[in-house]
Amino acid sequence: MQTNGYSIVALSSEQQNARSILGKLVQCLHNSAWTSDEGIDLDWLEAAFHKLVMIDRYCHARKIERYVIPAIRNASTDTDALLEKLDALNVEALRILRFAYERMQCAMEGGDVDLEMLIATMEVYCLRMLERLALEEEELFPVASRMLSNEEWFRLAARCLSDAGARHDACRQSCSAGGRAHGRRRYYYVH
């Protein structure tokens, strides 16, 4: 039972981190930092979009997505409706992110873009991910606690620990690789 408790604490920590990052980005989008006396600050807008992509990558690299959800899928079909809700939120968030990417790319190329709509789209993405986090906490965590045996929690914890260092290094490299470099624009791959 201790492994289960420790695993839930680790998962909750990731949830809090994701919620905090998303909340800060929503605040940033609301403060109109993307406008200046000279018009739209495309550098700021590009940096905000880059943060959105990094948040998306972080959310999909969380232990709950990589280990817990697959374990629940394999354990029972009783959770299909819940997993379908989570999958639907992922699909919707990805659709929103792709739309934002297309609009962002158009803006960076000097095209006609409704930037307020782009900002609103980025905010809607954040809200969908926050909705997913809430659903995971309110429904998925309790189901996982009940469904998965102590042995399964132990296996999950061992897998989490075994690749924690490698994932951290990969994330750090990924986070430092994006954005502006030497005055060149980079476009972000949205999966």
Backbone hydrogen bonds in HBPLUS format (Angstrom, degrees):
<---DONOR---> <-ACCEPTOR-->    atom                        ^
c    i                          cat <-CA-CA->   ^        H-A-AA   ^      H-
h    n   atom  resd res      DA  || num        DHA   H-A  angle D-A-AA Bond
n    s   type  num  typ     dist DA aas  dist angle  dist       angle   num
A0005-GLY N   A0001-MET O   3.02 MM   4  6.34 161.3  2.05 151.3 155.9     1
A0006-TYR N   A0002-GLN O   2.81 MM   4  6.07 166.6  1.83 160.5 163.4     2
A0007-SER N   A0003-THR O   2.85 MM   4  5.96 156.5  1.90 148.2 155.3     3
A0008-ILE N   A0004-ASN O   2.95 MM   4  6.18 159.6  2.00 151.1 156.4     4
A0009-VAL N   A0005-GLY O   3.00 MM   4  6.24 154.2  2.07 146.3 153.5     5
A0010-ALA N   A0006-TYR O   2.96 MM   4  6.26 156.8  2.02 147.3 153.2     6
A0011-LEU N   A0007-SER O   2.87 MM   4  6.14 159.9  1.91 152.7 158.4     7
A0012-SER N   A0008-ILE O   2.79 MM   4  5.95 157.1  1.84 147.7 154.6     8
A0013-SER N   A0009-VAL O   2.93 MM   4  6.14 148.4  2.03 144.6 153.0     9
A0014-GLU N   A0010-ALA O   3.15 MM   4  6.50 154.0  2.22 145.0 150.8    10
A0015-GLN N   A0011-LEU O   2.97 MM   4  6.28 154.1  2.04 147.3 155.1    11
A0016-GLN N   A0012-SER O   2.87 MM   4  6.15 161.6  1.90 152.9 156.7    12
A0017-ASN N   A0013-SER O   2.99 MM   4  6.20 156.8  2.04 146.4 152.9    13
A0018-ALA N   A0014-GLU O   2.91 MM   4  6.13 165.7  1.93 153.2 156.6    14
A0019-ARG N   A0015-GLN O   2.85 MM   4  6.05 164.3  1.87 154.5 159.3    15
A0020-SER N   A0016-GLN O   2.90 MM   4  6.02 156.3  1.95 145.3 151.8    16
A0021-ILE N   A0017-ASN O   2.98 MM   4  6.23 164.7  2.01 153.7 157.2    17
A0022-LEU N   A0018-ALA O   2.95 MM   4  6.13 169.1  1.96 154.7 157.8    18
A0023-GLY N   A0019-ARG O   2.87 MM   4  5.97 159.4  1.91 147.2 153.5    19
A0024-LYS N   A0020-SER O   2.95 MM   4  6.14 157.9  2.00 149.9 155.3    20
A0025-LEU N   A0021-ILE O   3.04 MM   4  6.30 155.2  2.11 148.0 154.7    21
A0026-VAL N   A0022-LEU O   2.97 MM   4  6.24 158.5  2.02 151.0 156.7    22
A0027-GLN N   A0023-GLY O   3.01 MM   4  6.27 160.7  2.05 148.2 153.1    23
A0028-CYS N   A0024-LYS O   2.93 MM   4  6.12 157.7  1.98 145.7 152.2    24
A0029-LEU N   A0025-LEU O   2.88 MM   4  6.13 152.1  1.96 150.1 157.4    25
A0030-HIS N   A0026-VAL O   3.08 MM   4  6.34 141.5  2.23 143.3 153.4    26
A0030-HIS N   A0027-GLN O   3.10 MM   3  5.12 125.0  2.41  95.0 109.3    27
A0031-ASN N   A0027-GLN O   3.16 MM   4  6.40 130.2  2.42 144.7 157.3    28
A0031-ASN N   A0028-CYS O   3.32 MM   3  5.37 140.4  2.49  96.2 106.5    29
A0035-THR N   A0032-SER O   3.18 MM   3  5.83 164.4  2.21 117.8 119.3    30
A0041-ASP N   A0034-TRP O   2.79 MM   7  5.09 172.6  1.80 139.4 142.0    31
A0036-SER N   A0039-GLY O   2.64 MM   3  5.14 151.5  1.72 156.7 166.1    32
A0039-GLY N   A0036-SER O   3.01 MM   3  5.14 165.3  2.03 109.7 113.7    33
A0045-LEU N   A0041-ASP O   3.02 MM   4  6.31 162.2  2.05 150.9 156.5    34
A0046-GLU N   A0042-LEU O   2.80 MM   4  5.91 156.4  1.85 145.2 151.4    35
A0047-ALA N   A0043-ASP O   2.96 MM   4  6.17 157.2  2.01 145.1 151.4    36
A0048-ALA N   A0044-TRP O   2.86 MM   4  6.13 155.3  1.92 151.7 158.7    37
A0049-PHE N   A0045-LEU O   2.93 MM   4  6.19 156.4  1.99 146.9 153.4    38
A0050-HIS N   A0046-GLU O   2.88 MM   4  6.10 156.6  1.93 147.7 154.7    39
A0051-LYS N   A0047-ALA O   2.96 MM   4  6.25 152.4  2.04 144.8 151.8    40
A0052-LEU N   A0048-ALA O   3.02 MM   4  6.33 148.6  2.12 141.9 150.6    41
A0052-LEU N   A0049-PHE O   3.03 MM   3  4.91 114.5  2.47  91.9 108.2    42
A0053-VAL N   A0049-PHE O   2.98 MM   4  6.36 155.3  2.04 153.5 159.3    43
A0054-MET N   A0050-HIS O   2.92 MM   4  6.22 157.9  1.97 150.3 156.8    44
A0055-ILE N   A0051-LYS O   2.83 MM   4  6.04 153.5  1.90 149.0 156.2    45
A0056-ASP N   A0052-LEU O   2.95 MM   4  6.22 156.9  2.01 146.2 152.5    46
A0057-ARG N   A0053-VAL O   2.96 MM   4  6.28 160.2  2.00 149.9 154.7    47
A0058-TYR N   A0054-MET O   2.86 MM   4  6.08 159.4  1.90 147.8 154.1    48
A0059-CYS N   A0055-ILE O   2.81 MM   4  6.04 166.7  1.83 157.1 160.2    49
A0060-HIS N   A0056-ASP O   3.09 MM   4  6.32 152.6  2.17 147.3 154.1    50
A0061-ALA N   A0057-ARG O   3.03 MM   4  6.17 120.0  2.40 138.9 154.1    51
A0061-ALA N   A0058-TYR O   3.05 MM   3  5.09 144.1  2.18 100.2 111.2    52
A0065-GLU N   A0062-ARG O   3.10 MM   3  5.51 125.4  2.41 105.6 118.0    53
A0066-ARG N   A0062-ARG O   3.01 MM   4  6.27 160.0  2.05 153.1 159.6    54
A0067-TYR N   A0063-LYS O   2.77 MM   4  5.46 157.8  1.82 147.7 151.7    55
A0068-VAL N   A0063-LYS O   3.30 MM   5  6.71 157.6  2.36 142.3 148.9    56
A0069-ILE N   A0064-ILE O   2.87 MM   5  5.98 166.5  1.89 165.0 165.7    57
A0071-ALA N   A0067-TYR O   3.11 MM   4  6.19 153.5  2.19 143.1 151.0    58
A0072-ILE N   A0068-VAL O   2.90 MM   4  6.19 154.6  1.96 155.4 162.8    59
A0073-ARG N   A0069-ILE O   2.87 MM   4  6.11 160.4  1.90 156.0 161.6    60
A0074-ASN N   A0070-PRO O   3.01 MM   4  6.22 154.4  2.08 145.4 151.6    61
A0075-ALA N   A0071-ALA O   2.98 MM   4  6.08 131.9  2.21 137.1 150.2    62
A0075-ALA N   A0072-ILE O   3.13 MM   3  4.95 128.6  2.40  92.2 106.2    63
A0076-SER N   A0072-ILE O   3.29 MM   4  6.42 154.7  2.36 157.9 158.3    64
A0080-ASP N   A0077-THR O   3.19 MM   3  5.35 165.3  2.22 114.0 114.5    65
A0083-LEU N   A0079-THR O   2.91 MM   4  6.13 170.3  1.92 165.7 168.9    66
A0084-GLU N   A0080-ASP O   2.80 MM   4  5.93 147.5  1.90 146.5 155.9    67
A0085-LYS N   A0081-ALA O   3.03 MM   4  6.33 149.0  2.13 143.5 151.2    68
A0086-LEU N   A0082-LEU O   3.03 MM   4  6.40 160.0  2.07 151.9 156.8    69
A0087-ASP N   A0083-LEU O   2.83 MM   4  6.04 158.5  1.88 146.1 152.6    70
A0088-ALA N   A0084-GLU O   2.81 MM   4  5.97 153.5  1.88 145.1 152.4    71
A0089-LEU N   A0085-LYS O   2.99 MM   4  6.29 153.9  2.06 147.7 154.2    72
A0090-ASN N   A0086-LEU O   3.01 MM   4  6.32 152.2  2.09 145.5 153.5    73
A0091-VAL N   A0087-ASP O   2.88 MM   4  6.17 160.2  1.91 153.0 158.0    74
A0092-GLU N   A0088-ALA O   2.92 MM   4  6.11 163.6  1.94 149.5 154.0    75
A0093-ALA N   A0089-LEU O   2.88 MM   4  6.02 161.0  1.92 146.5 152.1    76
A0094-LEU N   A0090-ASN O   2.88 MM   4  6.07 157.9  1.93 150.1 156.3    77
A0095-ARG N   A0091-VAL O   2.92 MM   4  6.16 155.8  1.98 148.4 155.0    78
A0096-ILE N   A0092-GLU O   2.95 MM   4  6.21 157.8  2.00 150.2 156.0    79
A0097-LEU N   A0093-ALA O   2.86 MM   4  6.07 157.0  1.91 148.1 154.9    80
A0098-ARG N   A0094-LEU O   2.87 MM   4  6.08 156.9  1.92 149.5 155.3    81
A0099-PHE N   A0095-ARG O   3.03 MM   4  6.26 158.5  2.08 145.3 151.1    82
A0100-ALA N   A0096-ILE O   2.91 MM   4  6.17 162.1  1.94 151.0 156.0    83
A0101-TYR N   A0097-LEU O   2.84 MM   4  6.05 151.3  1.92 144.6 153.1    84
A0102-GLU N   A0098-ARG O   2.92 MM   4  6.23 160.6  1.96 152.3 156.3    85
A0103-ARG N   A0099-PHE O   2.99 MM   4  6.26 163.4  2.02 153.8 158.1    86
A0104-MET N   A0100-ALA O   2.74 MM   4  5.86 155.4  1.80 148.7 156.5    87
A0105-GLN N   A0101-TYR O   2.82 MM   4  5.98 164.1  1.84 153.9 157.9    88
A0106-CYS N   A0102-GLU O   3.03 MM   4  6.22 156.3  2.09 143.2 149.7    89
A0107-ALA N   A0103-ARG O   2.90 MM   4  6.16 156.7  1.95 146.6 153.1    90
A0108-MET N   A0104-MET O   2.91 MM   4  6.16 158.1  1.95 153.7 159.4    91
A0109-GLU N   A0105-GLN O   3.09 MM   4  6.28 134.7  2.31 139.0 150.6    92
A0109-GLU N   A0106-CYS O   3.19 MM   3  5.15 131.0  2.44  93.7 106.8    93
A0111-GLY N   A0106-CYS O   2.79 MM   5  5.03 154.7  1.86 159.4 150.6    94
A0110-GLY N   A0107-ALA O   3.02 MM   3  5.11 159.2  2.07 106.5 110.5    95
A0117-MET N   A0114-ASP O   3.05 MM   3  5.32 121.6  2.40 101.0 115.3    96
A0118-LEU N   A0114-ASP O   3.01 MM   4  6.40 148.4  2.11 144.8 154.7    97
A0119-ILE N   A0115-LEU O   2.93 MM   4  6.16 161.8  1.96 149.3 152.9    98
A0120-ALA N   A0116-GLU O   2.93 MM   4  6.13 158.3  1.98 142.9 149.3    99
A0121-THR N   A0117-MET O   2.80 MM   4  6.00 149.4  1.89 145.5 154.2   100
A0122-MET N   A0118-LEU O   2.96 MM   4  6.26 156.1  2.01 149.4 155.3   101
A0123-GLU N   A0119-ILE O   2.96 MM   4  6.26 151.1  2.04 146.4 154.8   102
A0124-VAL N   A0120-ALA O   2.87 MM   4  6.16 153.9  1.94 147.3 154.3   103
A0125-TYR N   A0121-THR O   3.00 MM   4  6.32 153.8  2.07 148.2 154.9   104
A0126-CYS N   A0122-MET O   3.20 MM   4  6.55 160.8  2.24 144.4 148.4   105
A0127-LEU N   A0123-GLU O   2.93 MM   4  6.27 156.7  1.99 152.1 158.9   106
A0128-ARG N   A0124-VAL O   2.91 MM   4  6.18 154.4  1.97 152.3 158.4   107
A0129-MET N   A0125-TYR O   3.01 MM   4  6.35 158.4  2.06 154.3 160.3   108
A0130-LEU N   A0126-CYS O   2.89 MM   4  6.15 151.9  1.97 147.9 156.4   109
A0131-GLU N   A0127-LEU O   2.89 MM   4  6.10 148.0  1.99 141.6 150.6   110
A0132-ARG N   A0128-ARG O   2.93 MM   4  6.23 150.2  2.02 143.6 151.6   111
A0133-LEU N   A0129-MET O   2.93 MM   4  6.21 160.3  1.97 148.9 153.6   112
A0134-ALA N   A0130-LEU O   3.00 MM   4  6.23 157.2  2.05 145.8 151.5   113
A0135-LEU N   A0131-GLU O   3.02 MM   4  6.27 157.6  2.08 146.9 152.8   114
A0136-GLU N   A0132-ARG O   2.89 MM   4  6.18 156.7  1.94 154.1 160.8   115
A0137-GLU N   A0133-LEU O   2.99 MM   4  6.25 162.6  2.02 150.0 154.2   116
A0138-GLU N   A0134-ALA O   2.83 MM   4  5.95 166.3  1.85 155.7 159.7   117
A0139-GLU N   A0135-LEU O   2.90 MM   4  5.63 157.0  1.95 141.8 148.0   118
A0140-LEU N   A0135-LEU O   3.35 MM   5  6.79 157.0  2.40 140.5 147.0   119
A0140-LEU N   A0136-GLU O   2.97 MM   4  4.53 112.9  2.43 105.5 123.5   120
A0141-PHE N   A0136-GLU O   2.82 MM   5  6.10 153.5  1.89 175.3 172.7   121
A0143-VAL N   A0139-GLU O   3.26 MM   4  6.36 157.3  2.31 142.0 148.6   122
A0144-ALA N   A0140-LEU O   2.80 MM   4  5.99 165.8  1.82 160.6 164.6   123
A0145-SER N   A0141-PHE O   2.92 MM   4  6.11 159.4  1.96 153.7 159.4   124
A0146-ARG N   A0142-PRO O   3.09 MM   4  6.32 151.2  2.18 143.9 150.7   125
A0147-MET N   A0143-VAL O   2.79 MM   4  5.89 165.0  1.81 159.3 164.0   126
A0148-LEU N   A0144-ALA O   3.06 MM   4  5.65 166.5  2.08 143.1 147.5   127
A0153-TRP N   A0149-SER O   2.94 MM   4  6.29 160.0  1.98 154.7 160.3   128
A0154-PHE N   A0150-ASN O   2.87 MM   4  6.08 152.3  1.95 145.2 153.3   129
A0155-ARG N   A0151-GLU O   2.92 MM   4  6.22 158.9  1.97 147.2 152.6   130
A0156-LEU N   A0152-GLU O   2.87 MM   4  6.11 160.7  1.90 150.6 156.1   131
A0157-ALA N   A0153-TRP O   2.82 MM   4  6.02 160.8  1.86 149.3 154.8   132
A0158-ALA N   A0154-PHE O   2.88 MM   4  6.11 157.3  1.93 150.1 156.3   133
A0159-ARG N   A0155-ARG O   2.93 MM   4  6.18 157.9  1.98 149.4 155.2   134
A0160-CYS N   A0156-LEU O   2.89 MM   4  6.12 158.2  1.94 150.6 157.0   135
A0161-LEU N   A0157-ALA O   2.96 MM   4  6.17 160.0  2.00 149.0 154.0   136
A0162-SER N   A0158-ALA O   2.90 MM   4  6.02 154.3  1.97 147.3 154.7   137
A0163-ASP N   A0159-ARG O   3.34 MM   4  6.52 150.3  2.44 147.4 151.4   138
A0164-ALA N   A0161-LEU O   3.43 MM   3  5.13 157.8  2.49  95.3 101.6   139
A0167-ARG N   A0163-ASP O   2.93 MM   4  6.06 165.3  1.95 158.3 162.2   140
A0168-HIS N   A0164-ALA O   2.97 MM   4  6.05 157.0  2.03 147.0 153.6   141
A0169-ASP N   A0165-GLY O   3.06 MM   4  6.24 162.9  2.09 149.4 153.4   142
A0170-ALA N   A0166-ALA O   2.99 MM   4  6.18 159.8  2.03 146.6 152.5   143
A0171-CYS N   A0167-ARG O   2.84 MM   4  5.99 158.7  1.88 149.0 154.9   144
A0172-ARG N   A0168-HIS O   2.93 MM   4  6.09 159.7  1.98 148.0 153.8   145
A0173-GLN N   A0169-ASP O   2.99 MM   4  6.22 158.7  2.04 148.2 153.6   146
A0174-SER N   A0170-ALA O   2.90 MM   4  6.08 158.6  1.94 146.9 153.3   147
A0175-CYS N   A0171-CYS O   2.80 MM   4  5.97 162.7  1.83 154.2 158.6   148
A0176-SER N   A0172-ARG O   3.09 MM   4  6.23 148.2  2.20 142.3 150.0   149
A0177-ALA N   A0173-GLN O   3.09 MM   4  6.10 120.6  2.46 138.2 152.2   150
A0177-ALA N   A0174-SER O   3.24 MM   3  5.20 146.0  2.36  97.1 106.9   151
A0184-ARG N   A0181-ALA O   3.02 MM   3  5.67 169.0  2.04 124.2 127.7   152
